Amino acid sequence: MAAPKGNLQDNLKKLEGFLAPLRENGVLNHIGGKKVPAASGATFDNHSPVDESLVCSVARSSAQDVDAAAKAAKEAFPAWRDMPATERRKILHRIADGIVERAEEIAFLECQDTGQALRFMSKAALRGAENFRFFADRAPSARDGRSLPSPTLLNITTRVPIGPVGVITPWNTPFMLSTWKIAPALAAGCTVVHKPAEFSPVTASLLLEIAENAGLPAGVWNLVNGYGEDAGKALTEHRDIKAIAFVGESRTGSMIMKQGADTLKRVHFELGGKNPVIVFEDADIDRALDAAIFMIYSLNGERCTSSSRLLVQSSIRDAFQEKLVERINRIKVGHPLDPQTEIGPLIHKTHFDKVTSYFDVARAEGATIAAGGEALDCEGHYVKPTLFTGARRDMRIAQEEIFGPVLTAISFETEQEALEIANGVEYGLTGYVWTNDLTRALRFTDRLEAGMIWVNSENVRHLPTPFGGVKSSGIGRDGGDWSFEFYMEQKHIGLATGQHAIPRLGA
């Protein structure tokens, strides 16, 4: 991926212009078409992982704010549900246009808020616009059903939007992931209450501003900022919220399911992963190397689909790992707005401490730190891209989701051993298989426990395909028609085609 044009100093000047209104006004809630502070007046400070500088203050919502947002979404729902889908489509396309117009602002703020490198965030806004356009064009057919005739009835199905929904998004690539959840909800005819992650709240407010400037009616989309234990819990327990779409840790997903149980809340979870990339000796080694490096070290390794376990056949292990170490040591760590940067700082001190703690875990378990394994001595939460070699399948570094630029390498002898190692974790989000043996690829992917698998490829997203995991990696699927299956209810209507015999009781 080519670096963006420009230089760090020019980008820092641009950033100051984008940050000025945030520093003056802070990030507010957005309820019923109005920007409002938390009802209590409470705020929390949002600091940049780049250097711990203050980005802005953020409204800290309570159950009172969530209740107001849920009521606004409930009130706006009938009109939005009944609006002709072709009109909803126009609005969603205008939202996409607004995103494109402010793409640079979104990218720069995302870099400062999350620590992600500009070379990746420069495309994030455009991917968000693509999400809105994709689901906008599907809105007119969202209610389409099937005709299922029987001997006595014409059975037809249709779908209707489920109602107001809650969307809780994570701190990694928050802008793009917000659009991935919210665009299909709006296209289906649902109204939304969105709670972004407290570590990266900035672009959610910008996105909602773009939406209402594009003509989205007040109350259709509402924003509440705050912490999971306050705003998040209130949202998952609120009776007027019919479903929760959540992206984040598996443990948090379990908590949300419990909190929504009393109101029989429908849930959609995209959770953690410990995804394997399996390299067989007959693979195209150079391409496999490029893909393995990209899928763990891009986006700071803070991505659910990262290939955090490298399973390499023992016959090519030494040669592959030698090339791998050489490449890892050349990865550029730096300021996220430097166009040359490939890895920026980790999102927060709490997460930085978690990731770096695994360096000691690896040493204690007897693995070798072949590259990295230390923090950089500078401001901000920077770590060197890291490779653990000589790992065993039962080590913590091979079982637990680290969620940083850290790769654990494990060797295998046979196809069966590779499969056992790949499946031997609690997660099952993605898998990456590298082989030129077609029959092996078919056998292996059939038995690999993962919701998404790529053969001889990195993760290449195609919007009509299902996105999601198995085991502790999630419940449900996003993408294409699968998104509508979550945000809509199926309805069956049976029409009698004649005067069939009806049993007569008590006649």
Backbone hydrogen bonds, N-H to C=O, Kabsch-Sander energy under -0.5 kcal/mol:
donor,donor_aa,acceptor,acceptor_aa,energy
11,N,7,N,-2.0
12,L,8,L,-2.5
13,K,9,Q,-1.6
14,K,10,D,-2.0
15,L,11,N,-2.5
16,E,12,L,-1.7
17,G,13,K,-1.2
18,F,14,K,-1.7
19,L,15,L,-2.4
20,A,16,E,-1.5
23,R,19,L,-2.5
24,E,20,A,-1.6
25,N,21,P,-2.6
26,G,22,L,-2.6
27,V,57,S,-2.9
28,L,26,G,-0.6
29,N,36,V,-2.4
30,H,223,L,-2.3
31,I,34,K,-2.4
34,K,31,I,-1.4
36,V,29,N,-2.0
36,V,34,K,-0.6
41,G,38,A,-1.7
44,F,58,V,-2.2
46,N,56,C,-2.7
47,H,45,D,-0.6
48,S,53,S,-2.8
51,D,48,S,-0.5
52,E,48,S,-2.3
55,V,46,N,-3.2
56,C,46,N,-1.3
58,V,44,F,-2.6
59,A,27,V,-2.4
60,R,42,A,-2.4
61,S,59,A,-0.8
61,S,225,N,-2.1
66,V,62,S,-2.0
67,D,63,A,-2.4
68,A,64,Q,-1.8
69,A,65,D,-2.2
70,A,66,V,-2.8
71,K,67,D,-2.4
72,A,68,A,-2.0
73,A,69,A,-2.4
74,K,70,A,-2.4
75,E,71,K,-2.5
76,A,72,A,-2.0
77,F,73,A,-1.1
80,W,76,A,-1.9
81,R,77,F,-3.2
82,D,78,P,-2.2
83,M,79,A,-0.9
87,E,84,P,-1.4
88,R,84,P,-1.8
89,R,85,A,-2.4
90,K,86,T,-1.5
91,I,87,E,-2.0
92,L,88,R,-2.5
93,H,89,R,-2.1
94,R,90,K,-2.0
95,I,91,I,-2.1
96,A,92,L,-2.0
97,D,93,H,-2.2
98,G,94,R,-2.2
99,I,95,I,-2.2
100,V,96,A,-2.1
101,E,97,D,-2.1
102,R,98,G,-1.3
103,A,100,V,-1.4
106,I,102,R,-2.4
107,A,103,A,-2.5
108,F,104,E,-2.6
109,L,105,E,-2.4
110,E,106,I,-2.3
111,C,107,A,-2.2
112,Q,108,F,-2.1
113,D,109,L,-2.2
114,T,110,E,-2.4
115,G,111,C,-2.3
116,Q,110,E,-0.5
118,L,336,P,-2.8
120,F,117,A,-1.5
121,M,117,A,-2.3
122,S,118,L,-2.6
123,K,120,F,-1.2
124,A,120,F,-0.5
125,A,121,M,-0.9
127,R,123,K,-2.1
128,G,124,A,-2.0
129,A,125,A,-2.3
130,E,126,L,-2.1
131,N,127,R,-2.0
132,F,128,G,-1.8
133,R,129,A,-2.3
134,F,130,E,-2.6
135,F,131,N,-2.2
136,A,132,F,-2.1
137,D,133,R,-2.1
138,R,134,F,-0.7
139,A,135,F,-1.0
139,A,136,A,-0.8
141,S,138,R,-1.1
142,A,138,R,-0.6
142,A,139,A,-1.4
144,D,141,S,-1.3
148,L,146,R,-0.6
148,L,155,N,-4.3
150,S,153,L,-3.1
154,L,495,L,-3.2
155,N,153,L,-0.8
156,I,154,L,-0.5
156,I,493,I,-2.9
157,T,146,R,-2.1
158,T,491,K,-2.2
159,R,143,R,-1.1
160,V,489,E,-2.1
162,I,487,Y,-2.5
165,V,191,T,-2.6
166,G,243,A,-3.1
167,V,193,V,-2.6
168,I,245,A,-2.8
169,T,167,V,-0.5
169,T,195,K,-1.3
177,L,173,T,-2.0
178,S,174,P,-1.9
179,T,175,F,-1.9
180,W,176,M,-1.9
181,K,177,L,-1.2
182,I,178,S,-2.9
183,A,179,T,-1.9
185,A,181,K,-1.1
186,L,182,I,-2.5
187,A,183,A,-2.4
188,A,184,P,-2.1
189,G,185,A,-0.7
189,G,186,L,-0.8
190,C,185,A,-2.4
192,V,220,V,-3.0
193,V,165,V,-2.3
194,H,222,N,-3.1
195,K,167,V,-2.9
200,S,197,A,-1.0
205,S,201,P,-0.9
205,S,202,V,-0.7
206,L,202,V,-1.1
207,L,203,T,-2.4
208,L,204,A,-1.9
209,E,205,S,-1.9
210,I,206,L,-2.2
211,A,207,L,-2.0
212,E,208,L,-2.3
213,N,209,E,-2.0
214,A,210,I,-1.2
215,G,212,E,-1.2
216,L,211,A,-1.9
220,V,217,P,-1.7
222,N,192,V,-2.3
223,L,30,H,-2.9
224,V,194,H,-2.6
230,D,227,Y,-0.9
231,A,227,Y,-1.0
232,G,227,Y,-1.8
233,K,228,G,-2.0
234,A,230,D,-2.0
235,L,231,A,-2.1
236,T,232,G,-2.3
237,E,233,K,-1.5
238,H,234,A,-0.8
238,H,235,L,-0.6
241,I,238,H,-1.0
242,K,164,P,-2.9
242,K,240,D,-0.7
243,A,164,P,-0.5
244,I,266,R,-2.6
245,A,166,G,-2.7
246,F,244,I,-0.6
246,F,268,H,-2.9
247,V,168,I,-1.8
248,G,270,E,-2.1
253,G,249,E,-2.0
254,S,250,S,-1.9
255,M,251,R,-1.7
256,I,252,T,-2.4
257,M,253,G,-2.1
258,K,254,S,-1.8
259,Q,255,M,-2.5
260,G,256,I,-2.1
261,A,258,K,-0.9
263,T,260,G,-0.6
264,L,261,A,-1.7
265,K,260,G,-2.5
266,R,242,K,-1.7
268,H,244,I,-2.3
269,F,475,I,-1.9
270,E,246,F,-2.2
271,L,269,F,-0.5
271,L,473,S,-2.3
272,G,472,S,-0.6
275,N,306,S,-0.7
277,V,309,R,-2.7
278,I,276,P,-0.5
278,I,432,Y,-3.4
279,V,277,V,-0.6
279,V,311,L,-3.2
280,F,278,I,-0.6
280,F,434,W,-2.5
283,A,280,F,-1.9
285,I,283,A,-1.2
288,A,284,D,-2.5
289,L,285,I,-2.5
290,D,286,D,-2.2
291,A,287,R,-2.5
292,A,288,A,-2.7
293,I,289,L,-2.3
294,F,290,D,-2.4
295,M,291,A,-2.6
296,I,292,A,-0.6
296,I,293,I,-0.9
297,Y,293,I,-2.5
298,S,294,F,-1.6
300,N,297,Y,-0.9
301,G,298,S,-2.0
302,E,299,L,-2.2
303,R,301,G,-1.4
306,S,303,R,-1.4
307,S,295,M,-1.3
308,S,306,S,-1.5
309,R,275,N,-2.1
310,L,408,T,-2.9
311,L,277,V,-2.7
311,L,309,R,-0.7
312,V,310,L,-0.7
312,V,410,I,-1.9
313,Q,279,V,-2.3
314,S,412,F,-3.0
316,I,313,Q,-1.9
317,R,313,Q,-0.6
317,R,314,S,-0.5
318,D,314,S,-0.5
320,F,316,I,-2.5
321,Q,317,R,-3.0
322,E,318,D,-2.0
323,K,319,A,-1.8
324,L,320,F,-2.2
325,V,321,Q,-2.6
326,E,322,E,-1.7
327,R,323,K,-2.1
328,I,324,L,-2.7
329,N,325,V,-2.2
330,R,327,R,-1.4
331,I,328,I,-1.5
333,V,331,I,-0.6
334,G,343,I,-2.3
338,D,335,H,-1.9
341,T,338,D,-2.0
342,E,332,K,-2.7
343,I,332,K,-1.9
346,L,381,H,-3.7
352,F,348,H,-2.9
353,D,349,K,-2.6
354,K,350,T,-1.6
355,V,351,H,-2.7
356,T,352,F,-2.6
357,S,353,D,-1.4
358,Y,354,K,-0.7
358,Y,355,V,-1.3
359,F,356,T,-1.4
360,D,356,T,-0.7
361,V,357,S,-1.5
362,A,358,Y,-2.4
363,R,359,F,-1.7
364,A,360,D,-2.6
365,E,361,V,-2.1
366,G,362,A,-0.7
366,G,363,R,-1.0
367,A,362,A,-2.2
368,T,389,T,-2.8
370,A,368,T,-1.1
370,A,387,L,-1.8
371,A,387,L,-1.2
373,G,384,K,-0.6
376,L,382,Y,-2.0
378,C,376,L,-1.7
381,H,49,P,-1.7
382,Y,380,G,-0.9
384,K,374,E,-2.5
386,T,405,P,-2.8
387,L,371,A,-2.1
388,F,407,L,-3.2
389,T,368,T,-2.9
389,T,387,L,-0.5
391,A,409,A,-1.6
395,M,392,R,-1.4
398,A,395,M,-1.3
399,Q,395,M,-0.6
399,Q,396,R,-1.1
400,E,396,R,-2.9
402,I,400,E,-0.7
406,V,404,G,-2.5
407,L,386,T,-2.2
408,T,308,S,-2.2
409,A,388,F,-3.3
409,A,407,L,-0.5
410,I,310,L,-3.2
412,F,312,V,-1.4
418,A,414,T,-2.3
419,L,415,E,-2.1
420,E,416,Q,-2.2
421,I,417,E,-2.4
422,A,418,A,-2.7
423,N,419,L,-2.5
424,G,420,E,-0.7
424,G,421,I,-0.8
425,V,423,N,-0.8
428,G,470,V,-0.6
431,G,452,M,-1.3
432,Y,276,P,-2.2
433,V,454,W,-2.6
434,W,278,I,-3.0
435,T,433,V,-0.6
438,L,436,N,-0.8
441,A,437,D,-2.4
442,L,438,L,-2.3
443,R,439,T,-2.4
444,F,440,R,-3.1
445,T,441,A,-2.2
446,D,442,L,-1.4
447,R,443,R,-1.1
447,R,444,F,-0.5
448,L,444,F,-1.3
450,A,448,L,-1.5
451,G,428,G,-1.4
451,G,429,L,-0.6
452,M,429,L,-1.7
454,W,431,G,-2.4
456,N,433,V,-3.0
456,N,454,W,-0.5
460,V,458,E,-0.7
461,R,459,N,-0.6
465,T,462,H,-2.2
467,F,478,D,-2.5
470,V,428,G,-2.6
472,S,426,E,-2.4
473,S,470,V,-2.1
474,G,471,K,-1.0
475,I,269,F,-1.6
478,D,467,F,-2.6
480,G,463,L,-1.3
482,W,479,G,-1.5
483,S,479,G,-0.7
483,S,480,G,-0.8
484,F,480,G,-0.6
485,E,481,D,-1.5
486,F,482,W,-0.9
486,F,483,S,-0.7
487,Y,483,S,-1.9
488,M,484,F,-1.3
489,E,160,V,-3.6
491,K,158,T,-2.9
493,I,156,I,-2.9
495,L,154,L,-2.3
495,L,493,I,-0.5
496,A,494,G,-0.5
497,T,152,T,-2.4
498,G,152,T,-0.5
500,H,498,G,-1.0
505,L,503,P,-0.7
